[in-house]
Amino acid sequence: MHKRILPRVLGMALFASWAPSLIANPGTANPELSSLIDWAITHDPGKQQLQYQADAMTDMGIASGQWMDPKLKVGVGGLPVDTFVFDDDPMTNVSVGLMQQFGRGDTLALKKQQSTQQADGLREKMGVRELDIKNAITTQWIELAYLQQAHQLLRQNRTLFTELEHFLGTNYGVGANQAQDIIQAQLQISRVDEKLQANEQIQQRLRAQLSEWLGQQASTVTADSYPQWTSLNTYLATAPSDNYQVLAVHPSVRMVDQLIESAETGVDIAHEAYQPQFGIEVMYGYRQANGMNGQPASDLVSAFLTLDIPLFTDKRQDKKLSSAQHQLGAAKSQRDLMLQQMNAKVAALLIDRSNIEQRLARYQGSLLRQAKEKTRAIERGYQNNTNQLDEYIRAASDELTIELEQARLNADLQLANSNLAYMLNKF
């Protein structure tokens, strides 16, 4: 009679461990996750740092595009050294002048343009930072959701073995079970307790990592569902032949595009180095002495034009131009390499995603069903005295293991989606 009651107790506990659905429908949108990401982006000091750097670069570009400050020149000319008198010699004059040097060709305007392009590159980097935050928080959220689901399954499994231990202890008192059956159930409870503690440890570590972006509110985060991936699924449903068109507008690539534009401007600046650089100087000379005719000597006005002529260019201008061209080539190669690497990562993630979906279908279609059928078969064998209690416990543990493996695969699918959304900018 006792063996007929025991399987019913175990069967009800096993059903309780399986009947609850996964933590939430993975296709359900989660407004809490979106609000957390928005909060993290708004309060991210890294993004603010990039904004300050971009503004600083813009202001520096404006400053570098201006003429040099004019120079004031004051002096005395033609002063006789025997008397040091200003009105003795008509050649003696007190001079005041201004000197102004202009930019070489369009160099100043190009430098301002280059600084603006570099500032735009930093602003594109802010887009990369936003994607980094989205991917990081989403990844931690997915892992936390999986751990909470696993914790739920483990707690239900512990309830199963706790009820089993209680039942076996009651029957042991009347001589219906052996002591080893009770010890086996207690051992299983201890194993589950160890897994629960390890699970809680990882959850605490994940929340501590989330505090980098979420601050103190990370300690209260509860991941109750997976992201919806509407934008990603819509894009993948179009079955694109390649992803280069989408990858070309990724913030990382646009940042390199700005680097290329800056390098092209650098080549233009190097070309301007072959242009002459002009300067002007205007001076006014005041004279106090009389002239040769006995009349007061007229004041003097002088004007000069200076010209910087680049005659020897092989070691200076030519090398600067060659260097700028090499930098432009390096920037273009960097863009090509980045696109190739990103496309390869997307292809690998799509393969992982497809294989995980196939494996999940196997778990849902056969593995979990077969594990439950095995448990029921061993239950019937135990009723008929052809199976031992430890076989029933192993079957229940195997069923839990398969459920956890399925949950892990589901989380891996979500992680693949998160990485794809990052690469394709489809969050």
URHU-V733506 format. One record per residue. N is the residue number from 0. D_FIRST is the distance of its C-alpha to the first C-alpha in Angstrom with 2 decimals. Layout:
BEGIN
n = [N:N]
d_first = [D_FIRST:D_FIRST]
END
This chain:
BEGIN
n = [0:1:2:3:4:5:6:7:8:9:10:11:12:13:14:15:16:17:18:19:20:21:22:23:24:25:26:27:28:29:30:31:32:33:34:35:36:37:38:39:40:41:42:43:44:45:46:47:48:49:50:51:52:53:54:55:56:57:58:59:60:61:62:63:64:65:66:67:68:69:70:71:72:73:74:75:76:77:78:79:80:81:82:83:84:85:86:87:88:89:90:91:92:93:94:95:96:97:98:99:100:101:102:103:104:105:106:107:108:109:110:111:112:113:114:115:116:117:118:119:120:121:122:123:124:125:126:127:128:129:130:131:132:133:134:135:136:137:138:139:140:141:142:143:144:145:146:147:148:149:150:151:152:153:154:155:156:157:158:159:160:161:162:163:164:165:166:167:168:169:170:171:172:173:174:175:176:177:178:179:180:181:182:183:184:185:186:187:188:189:190:191:192:193:194:195:196:197:198:199:200:201:202:203:204:205:206:207:208:209:210:211:212:213:214:215:216:217:218:219:220:221:222:223:224:225:226:227:228:229:230:231:232:233:234:235:236:237:238:239:240:241:242:243:244:245:246:247:248:249:250:251:252:253:254:255:256:257:258:259:260:261:262:263:264:265:266:267:268:269:270:271:272:273:274:275:276:277:278:279:280:281:282:283:284:285:286:287:288:289:290:291:292:293:294:295:296:297:298:299:300:301:302:303:304:305:306:307:308:309:310:311:312:313:314:315:316:317:318:319:320:321:322:323:324:325:326:327:328:329:330:331:332:333:334:335:336:337:338:339:340:341:342:343:344:345:346:347:348:349:350:351:352:353:354:355:356:357:358:359:360:361:362:363:364:365:366:367:368:369:370:371:372:373:374:375:376:377:378:379:380:381:382:383:384:385:386:387:388:389:390:391:392:393:394:395:396:397:398:399:400:401:402:403:404:405:406:407:408:409:410:411:412:413:414:415:416:417:418:419:420:421:422:423:424:425:426]
d_first = [0.00:3.78:5.45:5.25:6.54:8.88:10.84:11.54:12.97:14.91:16.02:17.44:19.20:20.60:21.86:23.49:25.22:26.63:27.34:30.35:33.51:35.78:37.81:40.21:41.72:43.90:46.56:47.00:50.20:49.98:52.89:51.94:52.46:55.79:56.98:56.11:58.06:60.99:61.04:60.98:63.83:65.89:65.57:65.76:68.58:68.81:69.82:72.28:73.73:74.37:75.99:78.31:79.20:79.97:82.17:83.92:84.58:85.99:88.32:89.40:90.24:92.47:94.20:94.74:96.30:99.22:102.69:103.54:105.04:108.85:110.86:113.76:116.79:119.48:122.42:126.14:128.26:131.86:132.31:135.43:134.61:138.09:137.94:134.34:135.87:134.20:137.42:139.68:138.64:137.90:135.15:133.16:130.28:127.09:124.37:121.11:118.87:115.46:113.52:110.67:108.72:106.80:103.73:104.05:103.78:100.54:98.76:98.09:96.61:94.47:93.19:92.15:90.42:88.62:87.34:86.05:84.20:82.67:81.59:80.00:78.12:76.70:75.66:73.86:72.11:70.81:69.03:67.47:66.39:64.73:62.79:61.80:60.43:58.56:56.98:56.16:54.50:52.65:51.39:50.12:48.60:46.68:45.40:44.39:42.59:40.64:39.75:38.59:36.38:35.00:34.49:32.47:30.20:29.82:29.03:26.28:24.92:25.13:23.18:20.36:20.33:20.93:17.82:15.96:17.75:16.95:13.20:13.46:15.88:13.76:10.97:13.97:15.34:12.72:12.90:9.70:12.14:15.73:18.79:19.98:17.21:18.46:22.02:21.52:20.40:23.32:25.69:24.85:25.56:28.85:29.80:29.31:31.32:34.08:34.23:34.37:37.23:39.07:38.68:40.12:42.91:44.00:43.89:46.15:48.51:48.76:49.63:52.20:53.71:53.83:55.90:58.81:59.21:57.40:58.25:56.12:54.26:52.47:50.13:48.66:48.37:45.07:44.93:42.89:44.11:46.13:49.78:50.74:53.44:55.37:58.72:57.34:55.42:58.49:60.66:58.34:57.97:61.69:61.05:64.24:65.90:66.59:66.15:69.60:70.79:68.00:68.20:71.96:71.48:68.90:70.23:70.29:72.51:74.65:75.19:76.56:78.64:80.31:80.89:82.61:84.79:85.71:86.63:88.75:90.56:91.04:92.85:95.05:95.85:96.80:99.17:100.81:101.72:104.51:106.17:108.93:108.27:110.92:112.08:114.97:117.06:119.53:121.87:124.54:127.35:129.44:132.99:135.31:138.41:141.35:141.91:144.97:146.83:146.37:143.97:140.36:138.19:135.65:131.92:129.92:126.88:124.95:122.15:120.28:117.72:115.44:113.74:111.04:111.46:108.71:110.94:108.96:105.55:104.32:102.71:101.59:101.16:100.29:97.59:96.14:96.00:94.38:91.80:90.98:90.60:88.25:86.13:85.99:84.89:82.20:80.86:80.73:78.97:76.47:75.67:75.27:73.03:70.89:70.42:69.46:66.92:65.43:65.26:63.52:60.95:60.32:59.92:57.42:55.43:55.40:54.03:51.30:50.50:50.27:48.05:45.68:45.38:44.57:41.93:40.38:40.30:38.40:35.81:35.45:35.61:33.49:32.38:30.11:28.69:28.07:26.37:23.92:23.37:22.73:20.11:18.27:18.73:17.32:14.28:13.78:14.61:12.08:9.33:11.31:11.90:15.53:15.97:15.91:15.26:19.04:19.58:17.62:19.74:22.85:22.25:21.96:25.09:26.90:26.32:27.77:30.64:31.52:31.54:33.85:36.02:36.41:37.39:39.86:41.39:41.82:43.59:45.72:46.75:47.84:49.77:51.53:52.46:53.81:55.95:57.19:58.08:60.00:61.90:62.69:63.21:60.68:58.71]
END
